Amino acid sequence: MKKIIVLLLAVISFASCECPYASWDDYGYSETSSGKLTYKNDYFSAEKLLGTWQMDYGCIVGTIELKQIKFLDGLNCDITMAQVRNTDWYTETWTYTYYGNTIKFARNDGRTVFSFTLRDYIFPELFLEDSFGRYTWRKVRAYGC
């Protein structure tokens, strides 16, 4: 009986205290009229590309599905990819440029080129699109790690 009374008093004391709660606004986040969560201080620059980014399922360019991109420096990146509907992954070194809101990739042979347009950036996610769809990339490793 004593344990029940102590438990009841503990529940009443927790329920009666005013616990302040934090809103998204306290952390700098805000919700747009479309219901999308944004961060007021996030901005994207070429330096933020450096590091490793993983793609959501379905980031397909032609017959290749991109899995991961490791931006090595301001010119080269290693792209891990697979043929669509194939379980074998492989990595190739490509060159890239970031200008305006466009990230352009070119294979070192100079014949294969594709690009994405940057639509939004909320750390750690980058929202991109091309003529085939919209994609989300997540930064999983910082540059130098």
Buried (B, 14 or more C-beta within 10 A) or exposed (E): EEEEEEEEEEEEEEEEEEEEEEEEEEEEBEEEEEEEEBBEEBEBEEEBBBBBBBBEEEBBBEEBBBBBBBBBEEEEBBBBBBEEEEEEEEEEEBBBEBEEEEBBBBBEEEEBEBBBBBEBBBEBBBBBEBEEEBBBBEBEEEBEE
